[in-house]
Amino acid sequence: MIASSDLARLNPRERLALKTKIRIERERRQRRKARPPIWTPSAGPQTDAYHSEADVLGYGGAAGGGKTDLALGLASTQHKRAVIFRRVFPNLRGIIERSREIFTPEGTTRLKDSYNETLHRWAFADGRMIEFEACQYEKDKEKQRGRPRDFYAFDEATEFTRTQVEFIIAWLRSTDAGQRKRVLLTFNPPPDGGSWIIDYFLPWFAYLYPEQFQHPSPAAPGELRWYRTENGKQVEYTEPVEDSMSRTFIPAKLTDNPYLRDTNYRAILNSLPEPLRSQLLNGDFSATAEDDPWQVIPTKWVMLAQERWLEREQPKMPLTAVGVDAVRGGGDKFTLCKRYGNWFGDVLKVPGRAVPDGPTAAGIIQQQVGNEAPLVINIDIIGVGGSTYDSTVVMYPQAWPVNASEGTTFTDRSGRLKMRNVRAEYHWRLREALDPVHGDDLALPPDKELLADLCAPRYRVTAAGIQIEAKEEIKERIGRSPDVGEAVMLALYMPPLPPDPGGVVVDSEVVEISPY
């Protein structure tokens, strides 16, 4: 407020400048008041979750239920210091992009709202802050020690260990006595039905799936229960007690999300093999994987390898091998996997329409391999792969053409089972390498599509040896080509005749090059 006596002492120019400044500030305040809210929840489960009084809220079940939006919405409208976690940082990219869509819609700007690319942090004009972080390895939880926030969100909580989550949320606090403190755990059903999340929210699962889960006092969705640690164990109460935290679970499906329910996302979920289809489309926690007796690779073996990947860093060693499942146009994907010893990198997936010819495919390989010198670059040459190989071998002499239909002398570990062809060989090699007892301790990236691809193939025993069902049969059964799994199998495969001096000839006999 400016006193009239002070105003009178100003010269005309100063008085005009002051009045202009006051007018601009008034208009700025009006614009700020007129701004629409950053985010509002959709009607249904999302609104129920938004207004839930639970200290720890479980939300989700089905894919597409609005889990990411709920995390971003709560963080930006209800909390001052928030953090959103994914187990590995690359998986945060989608959340960060979605945050841009919500916080800075196309064609609009918000005064002083900004995202810091280096710190991976949103800072809002009203002082709120949202950070994006990962906690890949068990030891990474120590990086969160002493970093208090009033909101913790763990997206895809089943990918975290319970000890990681409980350690990190120990710093759930705020110096503002009136600030709400909350934890959000979003998740889909775990693929094998076994996870700490089931035990954590057992009363609610027992209510929703009474034939699958048992609990003496089931809880309806949204109903609160209170938990307190006594003698090292979590004790449940139906009423609040001293030093307890409330907990609940609210299920949500694709049909509850107005932004996705009318898109082709439902068709994509419908194309998944069971039980993934029921788990992700319907959020069915009672649907668990039962391996077909003729499934080449047991589901549990793949999941164990993916759990190992989450706890290991990429080894400091030269690139061992590269597997390439080539395409030329079409609806399938061009896939590439790099292997370092027994550790496999994330599988590169490129839509077929972006790979019209062999030279383009070879260019993608060059971008991924660069100056690294793997022992071998295995390229499936069946169909359109021949052009990719021809264009690649010019740059990398260690490129190797893999003809899956060729014969092979490879047998299983026992020496009793022969293989019908090379395709059966590289399937069986991966099966034996993933064996928890006698295998090679492989670490595979935690990719749901990879899990489905590796567990899809079936086999039969013929007079000519083990025969894997045709890729066309798999594609018809699961609704797509298992390209991601093929790239991983090709990355493990080592041809008996090396394409460069990496192999050794002893007494005219070719000695197979070591995969490690």
MODANOR-V225736 format. One record per run of one state. SS is the DSSP state (H for helix, E for strand, L for the rest). FROM is the first residue (numbers start at 0). LEN is the number of residues. If there is no record, write none. Layout:
BEGIN
ss	from	len
SS	FROM	LEN
SS	FROM	LEN
END
This chain:
BEGIN
ss	from	len
L	0	3
H	3	5
L	8	3
H	11	23
L	34	10
H	44	6
L	50	5
E	55	6
L	61	5
H	66	11
L	77	3
E	80	6
L	86	2
H	88	15
L	103	10
E	113	3
L	116	4
E	120	3
L	123	5
E	128	6
L	134	3
H	137	7
L	144	4
E	148	1
L	149	1
E	150	5
L	155	1
H	156	3
L	159	2
H	161	10
E	171	1
L	172	9
E	181	7
L	188	7
H	195	5
L	200	1
H	201	7
L	208	16
E	224	6
L	230	2
E	232	5
L	237	7
E	244	8
L	252	1
H	253	3
L	256	8
H	264	6
L	270	5
H	275	7
L	282	12
E	294	1
L	295	3
H	298	12
L	310	10
E	320	5
L	325	7
E	332	8
L	340	2
E	342	2
L	344	3
E	347	4
H	351	3
L	354	3
H	357	12
L	369	6
E	375	5
L	380	4
H	384	8
L	392	6
E	398	4
L	402	8
E	410	1
L	411	6
E	417	2
L	419	2
H	421	13
L	434	8
E	442	1
L	443	4
H	447	9
L	456	1
E	457	5
L	462	2
E	464	4
L	468	2
H	470	8
L	478	4
H	482	10
L	492	11
E	503	3
L	506	2
E	508	3
L	511	5
END
